[in-house]
Amino acid sequence: MKTSIYFIVCCLSFLTACSNKKQDTSGEEYKTLTVTQSDKTLQSVYPASLRGQQSVEIRPQISGTITDIRINEGDVVQRGQILFIIDQVPYKAALETALANVKSAEAQLQTARLTANSKEELYKEKVVSDFDRQTARNELLEAEAALAQAKAEETNARNNLSYTEVRSPVDGVASMIPYRVGALVSSSITEPLVTVSDDKNIYAYFSMAENQMLDLIQQYGSLEEACRNMPSVGLTMSNGKVYEKAGRIDAISGTIDESTGVVTIRAVFPNENHLLRNGGSGTVSVPTIHKNCIVIPKSATYELQNRIFTWKVVDGKTQSAPISVYKYNDGQTYIVLSGLSAGDIIIAEGAGLMKEGTTINTNHISESVQ
């Protein structure tokens, strides 16, 4: 009798345990979210090369030996500041020679003018022939031409002497200097004396695919409107840190590179602290704002035969739903164009492991994606 009672108690305990186990598995708990509409800003990133607003290679306009270097490498220089001195001795001598030639030509002109005036008077008195008078006139013209030539040579000599002082044509920052005092330079040197970059503003040049450029034109109406109305862009520097100043797109190429199919775009960033330098690199982030759209995490989707699906929770069970998404994304989320509606509940994670008809415990619904 005791054995029978013990057997019955064991059976009841086993049945109760099975019942509890069945109740626990009636609805698996998965991370879910409720689909809503919101504004989404996509950040498209593009590698960029940095250039100063104006970068000028300084080269000598005359030949000679460098006798003085007035700047250090990396100095901030001002427009008109003397950077280099080229040996002035031969050019000062050339100017003195030119000045002497001008004085000589002026004296010859005065003599020719006196002679011509005298010949005119003598011709009136029929003392000299018309040939003599005309010859004096020609000599006067020749003396005037000689003076003009001497003055031109003086101007050229002054210019050459002024070119011995190599000045900066712009405000900016000096590059490295490959030459030293005593180096012989000329206008034909392959490497400039120095490069001065005006970097108060920095231009970031990057390339965008043709189809993305067309999207911009269609969104804003024209390239001009895109430049005027596009939101500010960001810059990530080569060290991985975000540049503190926002920039703006101020130029879009009107032609497409036939070999690559891309369009060159320029963004300008303020650079008062000279943190960005000419020749540097970075990554430009271009935002695209989408209003009242549905955004879901990529982890809530899976791909099958080049189509994208997500799992809806319908009547407490999973149901596969094909969706179409915006062709660009930020690598973390999708903007859904069709296939979902506000209020739908979907599986937020592990979509690739889910099966059709899985019972889901919908008592704990997570927040929607922003």
C-alpha positions in Angstrom: 0.0 0.0 0.0 2.8 2.4 0.9 4.5 1.5 -2.3 1.4 2.5 -4.4 1.0 5.8 -2.6 4.7 6.6 -3.2 4.3 5.8 -6.9 1.2 8.0 -7.2 3.1 11.0 -5.5 6.0 10.6 -7.9 3.7 10.6 -10.9 1.9 13.7 -9.7 5.3 15.5 -9.2 6.5 14.5 -12.6 3.2 15.7 -14.3 3.4 19.0 -12.4 7.0 19.6 -13.5 6.1 18.8 -17.1 3.2 21.2 -16.9 5.4 24.0 -15.6 8.0 23.4 -18.3 5.3 23.6 -20.9 4.1 26.9 -19.5 7.6 28.4 -19.5 8.2 27.6 -23.1 4.8 28.8 -24.3 6.3 32.2 -25.2 10.1 32.8 -25.7 11.3 36.2 -24.8 13.2 38.0 -27.6 14.3 41.6 -27.9 11.6 43.4 -29.9 10.7 46.9 -30.9 7.7 48.8 -32.0 8.0 50.5 -35.4 7.5 54.3 -35.4 8.1 57.2 -37.7 10.8 59.7 -37.0 13.4 61.9 -38.6 16.7 60.3 -39.5 20.0 61.9 -40.5 22.3 59.6 -42.5 26.0 60.4 -42.4 27.8 59.5 -45.6 31.6 59.5 -45.3 34.1 60.2 -48.0 38.0 60.3 -47.8 39.2 63.8 -48.5 42.4 65.7 -49.2 43.1 69.0 -47.6 44.4 72.1 -49.3 44.9 75.6 -48.1 42.6 78.3 -49.4 45.6 79.5 -51.4 48.9 77.6 -51.8 51.7 79.4 -53.6 55.1 78.0 -54.6 57.7 80.7 -54.2 60.3 80.7 -57.0 63.0 83.3 -57.8 62.6 85.4 -60.9 66.3 85.9 -61.3 69.5 83.9 -61.0 71.9 84.2 -58.1 73.2 83.0 -54.8 71.0 83.1 -51.7 72.7 85.4 -49.2 70.0 85.5 -46.5 67.0 83.5 -45.4 64.6 85.7 -43.3 62.1 83.0 -42.1 62.1 79.7 -40.3 60.3 76.7 -41.6 56.7 76.7 -40.5 56.6 80.4 -39.7 53.4 82.4 -40.2 54.3 85.0 -42.8 52.5 88.1 -44.1 51.9 89.3 -47.6 54.8 91.4 -48.8 57.2 90.0 -46.1 60.8 89.4 -47.3 61.6 85.7 -47.3 64.9 85.4 -49.1 67.7 87.7 -50.2 69.5 86.8 -53.4 73.0 88.3 -54.0 72.3 92.0 -54.9 75.8 93.1 -55.9 75.6 92.3 -59.7 72.1 93.7 -59.9 73.0 96.9 -58.1 75.9 97.3 -60.6 73.5 96.7 -63.5 71.2 99.4 -62.2 74.0 101.9 -61.8 75.1 101.1 -65.4 71.5 101.6 -66.6 71.3 105.0 -64.8 74.5 106.1 -66.4 73.2 105.1 -69.8 70.1 107.1 -69.2 72.1 110.2 -68.4 74.3 109.7 -71.5 71.2 109.3 -73.6 69.7 112.4 -72.2 72.8 114.4 -73.0 72.8 113.0 -76.6 69.2 113.9 -76.9 69.8 117.5 -75.9 72.7 117.8 -78.3 70.6 116.3 -81.1 67.8 118.7 -80.3 70.2 121.7 -80.4 71.6 120.5 -83.7 68.1 120.0 -85.2 67.0 123.5 -84.1 70.1 125.0 -85.5 69.7 123.2 -88.9 66.1 124.5 -89.1 67.3 128.1 -88.7 70.1 127.7 -91.2 67.8 126.0 -93.6 65.4 129.0 -93.5 68.4 131.2 -94.4 69.3 128.8 -97.1 72.7 128.1 -95.6 72.2 124.4 -95.4 70.4 122.0 -97.7 67.2 120.2 -97.0 69.2 117.0 -96.7 71.2 118.4 -93.8 68.0 119.5 -92.1 66.4 116.1 -92.5 69.5 114.4 -91.3 69.4 116.5 -88.1 65.8 115.6 -87.6 66.6 111.9 -87.9 69.4 112.1 -85.4 67.0 113.8 -83.0 64.5 110.9 -83.4 67.4 108.4 -82.9 68.4 110.2 -79.7 64.9 110.1 -78.4 64.7 106.4 -79.1 68.0 105.8 -77.4 66.8 107.6 -74.3 63.6 105.5 -74.3 65.7 102.3 -74.6 68.0 103.4 -71.8 65.0 104.2 -69.5 63.5 100.7 -70.3 66.8 99.1 -69.4 66.8 101.1 -66.1 63.3 99.8 -65.4 64.4 96.3 -66.1 67.5 96.7 -63.9 65.3 98.1 -61.0 62.9 95.2 -61.3 65.8 92.7 -61.3 67.2 94.4 -58.2 63.8 94.2 -56.5 63.5 90.5 -57.4 66.6 89.9 -55.2 64.2 90.4 -52.3 61.9 87.4 -52.6 58.6 88.4 -50.9 55.5 86.4 -50.0 52.6 87.2 -52.3 50.0 85.9 -49.7 49.4 85.6 -46.0 50.0 82.0 -44.8 52.3 79.4 -43.3 55.7 78.5 -44.7 56.6 75.0 -45.7 60.0 73.3 -45.3 62.8 75.1 -47.0 65.0 72.9 -49.2 67.7 75.5 -49.8 70.3 77.1 -47.6 72.5 80.3 -47.7 75.0 80.0 -50.5 72.7 77.9 -52.8 72.6 78.9 -56.4 69.1 79.3 -57.6 67.2 80.5 -60.7 63.8 80.8 -62.2 64.1 77.3 -63.6 64.6 75.4 -60.3 62.5 72.2 -60.0 61.8 72.6 -56.3 60.4 76.0 -55.0 62.3 78.0 -52.5 59.3 77.6 -50.2 55.6 77.1 -50.4 53.3 79.5 -48.6 49.8 78.2 -47.8 47.0 80.6 -46.8 45.2 78.2 -44.4 42.8 80.6 -42.7 40.2 78.4 -44.5 40.9 74.8 -45.5 39.4 73.2 -48.6 38.5 69.5 -48.3 38.3 67.9 -51.7 36.4 64.6 -52.0 34.6 62.5 -54.7 31.0 61.4 -54.8 29.5 58.9 -57.1 27.4 60.1 -60.0 24.1 58.6 -58.7 24.6 60.3 -55.3 25.2 63.6 -57.0 22.0 63.1 -59.0 20.1 62.4 -55.8 21.3 65.8 -54.5 20.2 67.6 -57.6 16.8 66.0 -57.4 16.5 66.7 -53.7 17.5 70.4 -53.9 16.6 71.2 -57.5 20.0 72.2 -58.8 23.7 72.2 -58.0 23.5 75.8 -56.9 20.6 75.2 -54.6 22.4 72.1 -53.2 25.5 74.3 -52.3 23.3 76.9 -50.7 20.9 74.7 -48.8 22.8 71.6 -47.8 23.3 71.2 -44.0 26.8 71.6 -42.5 29.3 68.8 -43.0 31.8 67.4 -40.5 35.5 66.5 -40.7 37.3 63.6 -39.0 41.0 64.3 -39.0 43.6 61.7 -39.8 44.2 61.0 -36.0 40.6 59.8 -35.8 39.3 62.9 -33.8 36.4 65.0 -35.0 37.4 68.6 -36.1 35.6 71.1 -33.8 34.4 73.4 -36.6 31.6 72.5 -39.0 32.1 73.1 -42.7 30.0 73.7 -45.7 30.0 72.5 -49.3 30.7 75.5 -51.5 31.6 74.0 -54.9 30.5 71.0 -56.9 32.2 70.1 -60.2 30.1 70.6 -63.3 31.7 67.6 -65.0 31.9 63.9 -64.3 35.3 62.1 -64.5 34.8 59.6 -67.4 37.4 57.2 -66.1 36.0 56.9 -62.5 32.4 58.1 -62.8 32.7 60.4 -59.8 32.2 64.1 -59.2 34.6 66.2 -57.3 33.1 68.2 -54.4 34.8 70.9 -52.2 33.9 71.7 -48.6 35.4 74.6 -46.8 36.3 74.6 -43.0 37.4 77.6 -40.9 40.9 77.2 -39.6 41.8 80.2 -37.5 44.0 78.0 -35.1 45.9 76.5 -38.0 45.2 73.0 -36.8 44.5 71.8 -40.3 47.4 71.9 -42.8 47.8 72.0 -46.5 48.5 68.5 -47.9 46.7 66.8 -45.0 43.9 64.2 -45.2 40.7 63.4 -43.4 37.2 62.1 -43.8 34.2 64.3 -44.6 30.8 63.4 -43.2 27.9 64.6 -45.4 24.5 64.4 -43.7 21.2 63.5 -45.5 18.0 64.3 -43.6 15.0 62.1 -44.0 11.7 63.3 -42.6 9.0 61.0 -41.0 10.6 57.7 -42.0 10.8 54.2 -40.5 14.2 53.3 -39.2 15.1 49.8 -38.0 18.4 48.2 -37.0 20.2 46.0 -39.5 20.3 43.3 -36.8 16.5 43.1 -37.2 16.9 42.0 -40.8 18.3 39.1 -42.9 18.9 38.6 -46.6 17.6 35.9 -48.8 18.2 35.7 -52.5 19.2 39.4 -52.7 16.1 40.5 -50.8 15.9 41.9 -47.3 13.4 40.5 -44.7 12.4 41.2 -41.2 10.3 39.3 -38.6 7.0 40.8 -37.6 5.3 39.6 -34.5 1.7 38.9 -35.5 -0.7 37.4 -32.9 2.3 36.4 -30.8 4.1 34.5 -33.5 6.9 35.4 -35.9 6.0 36.1 -39.5 8.6 36.8 -42.2 8.0 40.2 -44.0 9.9 41.4 -47.1 10.9 45.1 -46.9 12.5 47.6 -49.3 15.1 49.9 -47.9 16.8 53.2 -48.9 19.9 52.4 -51.0 22.3 54.3 -48.6 22.7 53.5 -44.9 25.0 54.3 -42.0 26.1 50.7 -41.5 23.9 50.3 -38.4 20.4 51.0 -39.5 18.1 50.8 -42.5 15.5 53.4 -43.6 12.5 51.3 -44.6 10.6 52.5 -47.7 7.9 49.7 -47.7 6.9 46.5 -46.0 6.5 48.0 -42.5 4.0 50.4 -40.9 4.0 52.4 -37.7 2.9 50.3 -34.8 4.2 47.0 -36.2 6.2 44.9 -33.7 9.4 43.3 -35.0 12.2 41.1 -33.7 15.1 43.5 -32.9 18.0 41.1 -32.8 19.0 37.6 -34.1 16.8 37.8 -37.2 19.1 35.3 -39.0 18.4 32.6 -36.4 14.6 33.1 -36.2 12.0 30.6 -37.6 8.6 31.1 -39.0 5.8 30.7 -36.5 8.0 31.0 -33.3 5.9 32.0 -30.3 7.0 35.3 -28.9 6.3 36.7 -25.4 5.1 40.2 -26.2 4.9 41.3 -22.5 8.2 43.1 -22.8 8.5 45.4 -25.8 11.6 47.5 -26.2 11.7 51.1 -27.4 11.7 52.0 -31.0 14.9 52.9 -32.9 15.7 56.7 -33.3 
